[in-house]
Amino acid sequence: MSSVSTQVIDDILVVLVNNPPVNALSWHVRQGIQDGMEKGLADPSIKAIVLRCEGSTFIAGADITEFGKPAQGPDFNAVLNMIEMAAKPVVGAIHGTALGGGLETAMVCHYRIAVPSAKLGVPEVKLGLLPGAGGTQRLPRIVGIEAAATMCSLGEPVAATKALAMGLVDRLAGEATLAEDAIIYARELIAVGPRATRDLPVQGDVDAIENLKTVNARKWKGFDAPYANLACVEAATRLPFEDGLKFERTEFLKLMGGSQSAAQRHMFFAERQAAKIDGLPKDLPLRPVNAVGVIGAGTMGGGISMNFLAKGIPVTIVEMVQENLDRGVAVIRKNYEASAAKGRFTTEQVEGMMALLTPSLRLDALADCDLVIEAVYENMDVKKEVFGKLDKICKSGAILASNTSYLNVDEIAAATRRPQDVVGMHFFSPANVMKLLEVVRGDKTAPDVLATAMATGKKIGKVAVVAGVCDGFIGNRMLSKRQQPAMQLLLEGATPAQIDKVHTDFGMPMGPFQMSDLAGLDIGWHRDPARIESIRDGLCAAGRFGQKNGKGFYDYDEKRVGTPSAEALAIIEEFRATSNLPKRDISDQEIVERTLYPMVNEGYHILEEGKAQRASDIDVVWIYGYGWPIYRGGPMFWGDLEGAGKIVEALERHGVPVAASLKAKA
Ligand code: T1G
């Protein structure tokens, strides 16, 4: 298998990598580069070497699919040392992305030339790893301590133009003339000679490392990799190069052997897998989506519209009442201006997006839309009425989508004569921020409608996951399996703070009761203060609706910081007394067993019913929709780490019916 070839252009040897789709450093690529280098170094007529890639990108890193498998081909570090210590100048010619092991390869090249659109970075921290082939020792020698620490610990790439200013790139090539420009540059360097990166001094302020820890403490809570990355960069400031490499190796192997990186690598592939629809051809023709309609200018309708406007897709937003329409449009503008204030958009871009928005009080303004997304009040009769009208108004072939978060999409579709064109597109609030999109496939949803909804989700920057029609689809269905036992545990003696702490210590952004207070305790409340049938009724009867009025399960200050509430605890106590349940001490382990294990169990039920395509999709839903910590890989991946046997034993001990497939796995 040859994924690396060489070309001789007078006295220059070009080593050309071609390993689609992203020129990952598979063993045969490492072998090919080594062979190419040996050829170039041994041939006296060759005065300089260019390393370049075919296809859409330079090397995008080590081949992640090889991790954990028996090693094949040459050791990566040996290949890198050969390039770095070469007696002839070696130029790295970069286009697309130079990431991870790809940037490490470029950094052992003595010089780097890149097209302006290229991106360079070390994203390993996003895989729970660090640049383990000298990246943490060579990068600070090229760009300085602060920039290296930032790039390694945050994992964000830099544009070639910025890399030029940082010294990471030595020259920019013409966007379409990289091959030629690299040859010209290499020829100029023959007289200059090689420049080994390891010999460069480490410069800059080591205090930058501590500053990064301080600034990112909240974001990095629970993560190992960012700190390991910074420890390696810090080591580069005080250890000789070879000792720094050894330090890096030790830290790398620790991370590679840990569950966090296994979880984050699982998520790397899970996110890409989620985009695939089993049984549908990859190249199924999609329906055009060049004009979108949104019904409802409330929080969800506004957020949904912003996603499309930000991608240059015109939106017609419809409301019933002028006042609501004006408020909705004003909120969209305010949100964009807030983002512009943070430098995300220019004022011109904000005006450009707002110009693509057409407010209307008339549903028939949506007649020519390719996709219409309904985001009105969660009531089946209202939904049916709206879809009945859309059925008469919208052009043939238009996709009719509902943003319902739990109602039956098949029932909504049945309100039209074209159920094949109806699909659920369940966005998460705030819809312009949250990355998850549950695309709900109805019984009659046409394959191209499903595929178009999924592709549209990707186009507007969402991670789209196929869900089947059932109560709460994937995410909310599993959420209810956490909320219900959490309430029961309150009755048996636990407190909201204890239960929430178990979840935040686990890595969730908030626990069941903090989440309820955020959502609002009065959502769906029967509004009869005399009717106390649950703790929530008791809290609502006492006027405790959650964060929105400063009191719920917790009391909230003006900054919405919650503290345990004596009144809420008294209401819980009073309700427990009426339920005659004995109060007892409840361990944190029991809370995990009764609030997290049932979610895993429900995941197996969802798979058994075919409401999710694969277990990893469920993990994607929980990480991108509910803040499940990515270093735990999602409920299904975590369930495997916990062990099916342990989960089944605990569920049975707590009287929870166990899914057959989970029991089988145990
Ligand atoms: N290894 C193996 N497969 C990879 C891969 C990789 N590094 N990168 C991408 N793929 C597959 C991916 O699964 C998908 O497959 C296809 O390529 C297209 O990817 C020693 C330890 C480069 C920006 O973290 O960020 O180097 O789904 O859909 O949107 O220090 O891929 O089609 O079957 O994402 O155009 C560090 C990972 C590795 C970069 C392109 N590198 N890749 O985005 O396409 S660790 C990374 C990306 C390392 C060293 C360490 C993106 C991309 P399939 P895609 P894209």
Residues whose N, C-alpha, C, O or C-beta is under 5 A from the ligand:
A	BS01	T1G	P21 V22 A24 A60 G61 A62 D63 I64 T65 T97 L99 G100 G101 P123 E124 L130 P131 G132 A133 R272
